[in-house]
């Protein structure tokens, strides 16, 4: 059997040629995350985070997550604050990105007053999965960061520089490798006249336009190409390649050199105001005498009410919350339902609450001291009829009925529950406008003249950060 012909050595037909290029370069940026109300953020549960707005670096979207009591939810609290960087995406598929990041805390002048070394990690976006007839987003993970970024004791000891006006300013620098497609193939009509033509035709003349042009051959050595080849291609030896290949690679090299400048550093900022949100709910139970016939562990629940952007229930157990035995005390519970914006994930919420029984005038006639507890929402598809938190022995039935003139007028039991939580609120317009400073060398006639507008230049990075920190929430 004869050997297969050498296809690459065949001289039939016109040689097909093409070129493409990829420019891989560093894409860097930073985000300033300002948390106003640091003191209130300490009331958050362990594992509960405060997230920045979404920002973009290198074509990817990111979040900065601040954990006031540590990122580990299994612990009640932590002596350290945690900072994490989290990858986000709008697509449906799983996605990975490798990035280098560094966290630092800023003083009021915008300088890094406390920082940790840069780290490199591979981040994963989990994507979305199809749930029956629709798509649902997989809960986003915790990202990567530093679990013990700074001890709270040290942070508060340096409050003059790190917590001025109860504001915590976090800077996150991110660096990724970014790809850009580069058009490198020369135009086929960018050609020369026939070398056998002895007649000179001026460029643009009717004769020159009518004259048949020839496409560039593979060994074209025009003077214009010589002028463009000012640098050598250090990744390949052109002398070892055929003339046609070296000519193509030189044109690829020239296109890359034209666009290889590092892009402008991206910068962004966002802010969160953490403040106290309080509220109360009154549950009126008419027919107290009949409630005593309920079994132990059986409860009467209020309607849901809103406090601190979370939904709550109040539960009244006439014969105690322990279903295994009857009790001489009534029990009261506060129960967390799904939040208005996070009903698709398991999360925790720290809240302070206080129960009281009010008389017919609406005043507290009996109450217990306020208590702080961590409430848990179990997530989607899980019944939320948990026991919640509250006093198992709120008041004995004997004392309640002995004071019936005040506490049970007309056989009516009125229970008030006060709830206090730390609430997050977005701060608008933290980042200044990109062009707000004039060039110092500008000698224009007036501030608003066209010449002055043309000579405006963007803020440098330090001034940009200073303006982010100076815009306090009213």
C-alpha positions as CSV (number, residue, x, y, z in Angstrom):
1,X,0.0,0.0,0.0
2,X,1.4,3.4,-1.0
3,X,2.1,6.0,1.7
4,X,-0.4,8.8,2.2
5,X,0.5,11.9,0.3
6,X,2.0,14.8,2.3
7,X,-0.9,17.3,2.4
8,X,1.2,20.2,3.7
9,X,3.6,19.8,0.8
10,X,0.9,19.9,-1.8
11,X,1.1,23.0,-4.1
12,X,-2.4,22.9,-5.4
13,X,-4.8,25.8,-4.9
14,X,-4.3,29.0,-3.0
15,X,-2.8,28.7,0.5
16,X,-5.3,29.6,3.2
17,X,-3.9,31.8,5.9
18,X,-5.3,33.4,9.0
19,X,-4.2,34.8,12.4
20,X,-5.7,35.5,15.8
21,X,-4.4,36.8,19.0
22,X,-5.1,36.8,22.7
23,X,-3.7,39.4,25.1
24,X,-3.4,38.2,28.7
25,X,-2.8,41.0,31.1
26,X,-3.2,41.9,34.7
27,X,-6.5,43.6,35.7
28,X,-6.5,45.2,39.1
29,X,-8.9,47.3,41.1
30,X,-10.0,48.1,44.6
31,X,-13.2,48.6,46.5
32,X,-13.8,50.7,49.6
33,X,-16.4,49.3,51.8
34,X,-17.6,51.7,54.6
35,X,-19.6,50.4,57.5
36,X,-21.2,53.2,59.6
37,X,-22.4,52.1,63.0
38,X,-19.7,49.6,63.9
39,X,-21.0,49.3,67.5
40,X,-24.4,48.1,66.3
41,X,-22.7,45.5,64.0
42,X,-21.4,43.7,67.1
43,X,-24.9,42.6,67.9
44,X,-24.9,40.4,64.8
45,X,-24.8,36.6,65.3
46,X,-21.7,34.6,64.5
47,X,-21.7,33.7,60.8
48,X,-23.9,36.6,59.9
49,X,-22.3,38.9,57.3
50,X,-22.6,42.5,56.0
51,X,-22.0,42.6,52.3
52,X,-20.8,45.4,50.1
53,X,-22.4,46.2,46.8
54,X,-21.4,44.2,43.8
55,X,-18.2,45.6,42.0
56,X,-16.3,44.5,38.9
57,X,-12.6,43.7,38.5
58,X,-11.3,42.0,35.4
59,X,-14.7,41.3,34.0
60,X,-15.8,39.4,37.1
61,X,-18.2,40.5,39.8
62,X,-17.3,40.4,43.5
63,X,-18.5,41.2,47.0
64,X,-16.7,42.0,50.2
65,X,-18.2,40.3,53.2
66,X,-17.7,41.6,56.8
67,X,-18.4,39.2,59.7
68,X,-18.6,41.2,62.9
69,X,-18.5,38.1,65.1
70,X,-16.5,35.7,62.9
71,X,-17.5,33.7,59.8
72,X,-18.0,30.4,61.8
73,X,-21.7,30.2,62.7
74,X,-21.2,27.2,65.0
75,X,-19.7,29.5,67.6
76,X,-21.7,31.9,69.6
77,X,-19.2,34.7,69.0
78,X,-15.6,35.3,68.1
79,X,-12.9,37.6,69.4
80,X,-11.9,38.4,65.8
81,X,-13.7,40.0,62.9
82,X,-13.6,38.1,59.5
83,X,-13.3,39.5,56.0
84,X,-14.0,37.5,52.9
85,X,-14.0,38.1,49.1
86,X,-16.8,36.4,47.2
87,X,-17.2,35.7,43.5
88,X,-20.6,36.4,41.9
89,X,-21.9,35.8,38.4
90,X,-25.2,36.2,36.5
91,X,-24.8,33.0,34.5
92,X,-26.3,29.5,35.0
93,X,-23.1,27.5,34.8
94,X,-20.4,26.7,37.4
95,X,-17.5,29.1,37.1
96,X,-14.0,29.4,38.6
97,X,-11.7,32.4,38.8
98,X,-8.2,32.7,40.3
99,X,-7.5,36.0,42.0
100,X,-5.1,37.7,44.3
101,X,-6.6,39.9,47.1
102,X,-5.5,41.9,50.0
103,X,-7.6,43.5,52.8
104,X,-6.7,46.6,54.8
105,X,-8.4,49.0,57.2
106,X,-8.2,52.7,56.4
107,X,-7.8,55.7,58.7
108,X,-9.7,58.9,58.2
109,X,-7.1,60.2,55.7
110,X,-7.5,57.1,53.4
111,X,-4.2,55.5,54.3
112,X,-3.9,51.8,55.2
113,X,-3.6,51.8,59.0
114,X,-3.8,48.0,59.4
115,X,-3.4,45.4,56.7
116,X,-2.5,41.7,56.1
117,X,-0.4,40.2,53.3
118,X,-1.9,39.5,49.9
119,X,-3.3,36.0,49.3
120,X,-4.2,34.0,46.2
121,X,-7.2,31.7,46.0
122,X,-9.4,30.0,43.4
123,X,-12.9,31.2,43.7
124,X,-16.0,29.3,42.6
125,X,-19.4,30.4,41.5
126,X,-21.9,27.5,42.0
127,X,-24.2,28.5,39.2
128,X,-27.9,27.6,39.1
129,X,-29.9,24.4,39.1
130,X,-33.2,23.6,37.5
131,X,-35.9,23.1,40.2
132,X,-39.0,21.6,38.5
133,X,-40.0,24.1,35.8
134,X,-37.8,27.0,36.9
135,X,-34.2,27.9,37.7
136,X,-33.1,28.6,41.2
137,X,-29.8,30.0,42.3
138,X,-27.6,27.8,44.4
139,X,-26.8,29.6,47.7
140,X,-23.6,31.5,47.4
141,X,-20.7,30.3,49.6
142,X,-18.6,32.3,51.9
143,X,-15.8,32.9,49.5
144,X,-12.2,33.2,50.7
145,X,-10.6,35.5,53.2
146,X,-9.1,35.9,56.6
147,X,-11.1,34.3,59.5
148,X,-9.0,36.1,62.2
149,X,-8.3,39.4,60.4
150,X,-8.0,41.6,63.5
151,X,-8.9,41.0,67.2
152,X,-11.8,43.1,68.3
153,X,-9.9,44.3,71.4
154,X,-7.1,45.7,69.2
155,X,-9.5,47.3,66.8
156,X,-11.3,49.1,69.5
157,X,-8.1,50.1,71.3
158,X,-7.0,51.8,68.0
159,X,-10.5,53.4,67.6
160,X,-9.1,56.9,67.0
161,X,-7.5,55.8,63.8
162,X,-9.5,52.8,62.7
163,X,-13.0,53.6,64.1
164,X,-13.4,57.3,63.7
165,X,-17.1,58.4,64.2
166,X,-17.9,54.7,64.7
167,X,-17.1,54.0,61.1
168,X,-15.1,51.0,59.9
169,X,-13.5,51.5,56.4
170,X,-12.4,48.4,54.6
171,X,-10.3,48.4,51.4
172,X,-10.1,45.2,49.3
173,X,-7.5,45.1,46.4
174,X,-8.2,42.5,43.7
175,X,-5.9,41.3,40.9
176,X,-6.9,38.8,38.2
177,X,-5.5,37.8,34.8
178,X,-7.8,39.0,32.0
179,X,-8.1,37.9,28.4
180,X,-8.8,40.1,25.5
181,X,-9.1,39.0,21.8
182,X,-6.9,40.9,19.4
183,X,-7.5,41.4,15.7
184,X,-4.1,40.7,14.1
185,X,-4.7,39.6,10.5
186,X,-3.8,42.3,7.9
187,X,-6.4,43.4,5.4
188,X,-6.2,41.4,2.2
189,X,-6.8,44.6,0.1
190,X,-3.9,46.4,1.7
191,X,-1.7,45.6,-1.3
192,X,0.9,47.0,-3.7
193,X,1.1,47.6,-7.4
194,X,2.5,45.1,-9.8
195,X,6.3,45.1,-9.6
196,X,6.5,44.6,-13.4
197,X,4.7,47.9,-14.0
198,X,7.4,50.5,-15.0
199,X,4.9,53.3,-15.2
200,X,4.5,55.5,-12.0
201,X,0.9,56.0,-10.9
202,X,0.2,58.6,-8.3
203,X,-1.8,57.4,-5.3
204,X,-5.4,58.3,-5.7
205,X,-5.2,59.1,-9.4
206,X,-7.8,57.5,-11.8
207,X,-5.0,55.5,-13.4
208,X,-4.0,54.2,-10.0
209,X,-7.5,53.2,-9.0
210,X,-8.1,51.4,-12.3
211,X,-4.8,49.6,-12.2
212,X,-5.2,46.0,-11.0
213,X,-3.7,45.5,-7.5
214,X,-2.1,42.3,-6.4
215,X,-2.6,40.8,-2.9
216,X,0.4,40.7,-0.6
217,X,2.6,37.7,-1.2
218,X,4.1,35.8,1.7
219,X,7.5,37.5,1.4
220,X,6.4,41.1,1.1
221,X,9.1,43.3,2.4
222,X,7.7,46.8,2.2
223,X,9.3,49.8,3.8
224,X,6.2,50.5,5.9
225,X,6.6,47.1,7.6
226,X,10.3,47.8,8.3
227,X,9.3,51.0,10.1
228,X,6.8,49.2,12.3
229,X,9.2,46.5,13.4
230,X,11.0,48.4,16.1
231,X,11.1,45.6,18.6
232,X,12.2,42.0,18.3
233,X,9.9,39.0,18.9
234,X,11.6,37.4,21.8
235,X,9.3,34.3,22.0
236,X,10.2,32.9,18.6
237,X,13.3,32.9,16.4
238,X,12.2,34.3,13.1
239,X,15.3,33.1,11.2
240,X,14.2,29.5,11.8
241,X,10.8,30.0,10.1
242,X,9.9,30.2,6.5
243,X,9.7,33.7,5.1
244,X,5.9,33.7,4.8
245,X,5.5,32.6,8.5
246,X,7.9,35.2,9.8
247,X,6.0,37.9,8.0
248,X,2.8,36.9,9.6
249,X,4.2,36.7,13.1
250,X,5.7,40.1,12.8
251,X,2.3,41.6,12.0
252,X,0.9,39.7,15.0
253,X,3.7,41.2,17.1
254,X,3.0,44.7,15.9
255,X,-0.7,44.4,16.8
256,X,0.0,43.2,20.3
257,X,2.5,45.9,21.0
258,X,-0.2,48.4,20.0
259,X,-2.7,47.3,22.6
260,X,-0.4,45.8,25.3
261,X,-0.7,48.8,27.7
262,X,-2.1,47.9,31.1
263,X,-5.6,49.1,31.6
264,X,-6.7,51.7,34.0
265,X,-7.1,50.6,37.6
266,X,-10.8,50.1,38.4
267,X,-12.0,51.6,41.7
268,X,-15.4,51.6,43.4
269,X,-17.0,52.2,46.8
270,X,-20.1,51.3,48.7
271,X,-21.5,51.9,52.2
272,X,-23.7,50.2,54.8
273,X,-25.3,52.0,57.7
274,X,-25.9,49.6,60.7
275,X,-28.5,51.0,63.2
276,X,-30.9,49.8,65.8
277,X,-34.4,48.8,64.6
278,X,-37.0,48.3,67.3
279,X,-40.7,47.4,67.4
280,X,-43.3,45.7,69.4
281,X,-46.4,43.5,68.9
282,X,-49.4,43.1,71.2
283,X,-51.1,39.7,71.3
284,X,-54.6,39.8,72.8
285,X,-56.1,36.5,74.0
286,X,-59.8,36.7,74.7
287,X,-61.1,33.7,76.7
288,X,-58.1,33.0,78.9
289,X,-60.1,30.5,80.9
290,X,-60.7,28.3,77.9
291,X,-57.0,28.3,76.9
292,X,-56.2,26.3,80.1
293,X,-57.8,23.3,78.5
294,X,-55.1,23.0,75.8
295,X,-52.5,20.3,76.1
296,X,-49.0,20.9,77.4
297,X,-46.8,22.0,74.5
298,X,-49.8,23.3,72.5
299,X,-49.5,27.0,71.6
300,X,-51.5,29.9,70.4
301,X,-49.6,32.1,67.9
302,X,-49.9,35.7,66.9
303,X,-50.0,36.9,63.4
304,X,-46.6,37.6,61.8
305,X,-45.1,41.0,62.4
306,X,-42.2,42.9,61.0
307,X,-39.2,44.2,63.0
308,X,-35.8,45.0,61.5
309,X,-36.7,43.7,58.0
310,X,-37.4,40.3,59.6
311,X,-40.8,38.5,60.1
312,X,-41.6,37.2,63.6
313,X,-44.2,35.3,65.5
314,X,-45.1,35.4,69.2
315,X,-46.2,32.1,70.8
316,X,-48.3,31.7,74.0
317,X,-48.2,28.2,75.7
318,X,-51.0,28.1,78.4
319,X,-49.6,24.9,80.0
320,X,-45.9,25.3,79.3
321,X,-43.8,24.7,76.2
322,X,-42.7,21.2,77.4
323,X,-45.0,18.8,75.7
324,X,-44.0,15.9,78.0
325,X,-45.5,17.3,81.1
326,X,-48.0,20.0,82.3
327,X,-46.6,23.0,84.0
328,X,-47.8,25.5,86.5
329,X,-46.3,28.3,84.5
330,X,-47.3,29.8,81.2
331,X,-44.5,30.0,78.5
332,X,-43.9,32.7,75.9
333,X,-41.7,32.4,72.8
334,X,-40.4,34.7,70.1
335,X,-40.0,32.9,66.7
336,X,-38.2,33.9,63.6
337,X,-39.8,33.4,60.2
338,X,-38.2,33.8,56.8
339,X,-36.8,37.3,56.1
340,X,-38.1,39.5,53.4
341,X,-34.9,39.3,51.3
342,X,-33.2,36.0,52.3
343,X,-35.9,33.4,52.4
344,X,-33.9,31.0,50.2
345,X,-31.0,30.3,52.6
346,X,-30.4,29.2,56.2
347,X,-29.4,32.2,58.3
348,X,-29.1,33.3,61.9
349,X,-30.3,36.5,63.6
350,X,-29.4,38.0,66.9
351,X,-32.2,39.9,68.6
352,X,-33.0,41.4,72.0
353,X,-36.6,40.9,73.2
354,X,-38.7,41.5,76.3
355,X,-42.2,40.1,77.2
356,X,-44.7,41.9,79.4
357,X,-48.4,41.7,80.3
358,X,-50.2,45.0,80.0
359,X,-53.3,46.1,81.9
360,X,-56.5,47.6,80.5
361,X,-54.7,51.0,80.4
362,X,-52.0,49.6,78.1
363,X,-49.2,49.9,80.7
364,X,-46.8,47.0,81.6
365,X,-48.2,45.4,84.8
366,X,-45.9,42.5,84.8
367,X,-42.6,42.0,82.9
368,X,-39.3,40.2,82.9
369,X,-35.9,41.7,82.0
370,X,-34.8,41.9,78.3
371,X,-32.9,38.9,76.9
372,X,-30.6,38.6,73.9
373,X,-30.7,35.3,71.8
374,X,-29.7,34.0,68.4
375,X,-32.6,32.9,66.2
376,X,-32.3,30.5,63.3
377,X,-34.3,30.3,60.1
378,X,-33.9,26.7,58.8
379,X,-34.2,27.5,55.1
380,X,-36.6,26.7,52.3
381,X,-38.7,23.5,52.4
382,X,-38.2,23.2,56.1
383,X,-41.1,23.8,58.5
384,X,-40.5,27.0,60.4
385,X,-42.7,25.9,63.4
386,X,-39.7,25.8,65.7
387,X,-39.8,26.6,69.4
388,X,-38.0,29.9,69.1
389,X,-36.6,31.6,72.2
390,X,-38.2,32.8,75.3
391,X,-38.9,32.2,79.0
392,X,-40.2,28.7,79.8
393,X,-41.6,30.0,83.2
394,X,-42.8,33.4,82.5
395,X,-45.4,33.7,85.2
396,X,-47.1,31.1,87.4
397,X,-50.8,30.5,86.7
398,X,-51.5,31.0,90.4
399,X,-50.0,34.6,90.5
400,X,-51.6,35.5,87.1
401,X,-55.1,34.5,88.4
402,X,-54.5,36.1,91.8
403,X,-53.9,39.5,90.0
404,X,-56.8,38.9,87.6
405,X,-58.3,42.4,88.1
406,X,-55.2,43.9,86.6
407,X,-53.8,41.2,84.4
408,X,-57.0,39.5,83.2
409,X,-59.8,42.0,82.9
410,X,-62.8,40.5,81.2
411,X,-60.9,37.2,81.0
412,X,-58.6,38.9,78.5
413,X,-54.8,38.3,78.5
414,X,-52.8,41.0,76.7
415,X,-49.1,40.2,76.0
416,X,-46.6,42.7,74.6
417,X,-43.3,41.7,73.0
418,X,-40.6,44.3,72.3
419,X,-38.0,43.3,69.7
420,X,-34.7,45.1,68.9
421,X,-32.3,44.1,66.1
422,X,-29.5,45.7,64.2
423,X,-30.7,46.7,60.7
424,X,-28.6,47.3,57.6
425,X,-29.3,50.2,55.2
426,X,-27.5,51.0,52.0
427,X,-25.8,54.3,51.9
428,X,-26.1,56.0,48.5
429,X,-23.5,58.1,46.7
430,X,-20.5,56.9,48.6
431,X,-18.2,57.0,45.6
432,X,-17.4,60.5,44.2
433,X,-17.7,61.4,40.6
434,X,-14.7,60.3,38.5
435,X,-14.0,63.8,37.2
436,X,-14.1,66.4,40.0
437,X,-10.7,68.1,40.1
438,X,-9.1,70.5,37.7
439,X,-5.5,70.3,36.6
440,X,-3.3,72.6,38.7
441,X,-1.5,73.8,35.5
442,X,-4.8,74.9,34.0
443,X,-4.6,78.5,33.0
444,X,-8.1,78.8,31.5
445,X,-10.1,82.0,31.8
446,X,-12.9,80.6,33.9
447,X,-14.0,77.6,35.9
448,X,-16.9,76.8,33.6
449,X,-15.2,77.6,30.3
450,X,-14.9,74.9,27.7
451,X,-11.2,75.0,28.0
452,X,-11.4,74.4,31.8
453,X,-13.8,71.4,31.2
454,X,-11.4,69.9,28.7
455,X,-8.5,70.1,31.2
456,X,-10.2,68.3,34.1
457,X,-8.5,65.2,35.2
458,X,-9.7,62.3,37.4
459,X,-8.9,62.2,41.1
460,X,-5.9,60.3,42.2
461,X,-6.5,57.2,44.3
462,X,-5.8,58.7,47.7
463,X,-8.1,61.7,47.1
464,X,-10.7,59.3,45.8
465,X,-10.6,57.3,49.0
466,X,-10.7,60.4,51.1
467,X,-13.8,61.6,49.5
468,X,-15.4,58.2,49.9
469,X,-14.8,58.4,53.7
470,X,-15.8,62.0,54.0
471,X,-19.3,61.5,52.8
472,X,-21.0,60.6,56.1
473,X,-24.5,59.4,56.3
474,X,-26.8,62.1,57.6
